[in-house]
Every structure is written in structure tokens, then in C-alpha cells.
């Protein structure tokens, strides 16, 4: 959705590329802190995480954010 590689997501979130690959393959279970970092980073990029509703659980690209394709903030720069 955002066009990011695993390496780009790793740099932006501070999560190891190996951990991201394991999540995508379903071969690892993330720690809560890892999930928080990934959700915060993807949310800053414009991804909206949705709870179960009539459309089910899922994600969608909410809007293009300044972080989607341009600047590359680190996780610590995105925290409120």
C-alpha cells in the first residue's frame, strides 16, 4: 500500500528487518513493543487499522501522509 520495502519499514520503525520478514511469513510472534512500533510507523504513513465491524477486521490506506514517500522519520520522531 505504501510502497515501502522491508528495509524501509525497518529503518522507519526501528524494528529489525529479520523480525519484519518473520511476521510477513508467519514464522514469528512479535513482542508488544514491536507491534506498537510497526502500528505507529504504518499509521504515520497513512494506514488505518480497523477493528471488526460490518466490513470485518482490516487495514486501509487512509490518506497520503508526509511520511508515505517523502521524508523518512524514525519511530522516536513520530511519538506524540
DAKA-V347328 format. One line per field, one symbol per residue. phi: phi as a letter, one per 40 degrees, with the letter a starting at -180 (. if undefined). psi: psi as a letter, one per 40 degrees, with the letter a starting at -180 (. if undefined). burial: # if it has 16 or more other C-alpha atoms within 10 Angstrom, else .. A space follows every 50 residues. Layout:
phi: ???
psi: ???
burial: ???
This chain:
phi: .cgccdcccccccgccdccccccccgbabccdcccdccccccccchcbcb ccadcgcibaccacbcccbccbccdccccc
psi: deeiiddddddddehiddddddddefeihiidddddddddddddeehhhh ihadeaiaiihdihieedebigiideeei.
burial: .....#..#######.#.##.............#..############.. ..............#.##...####.....
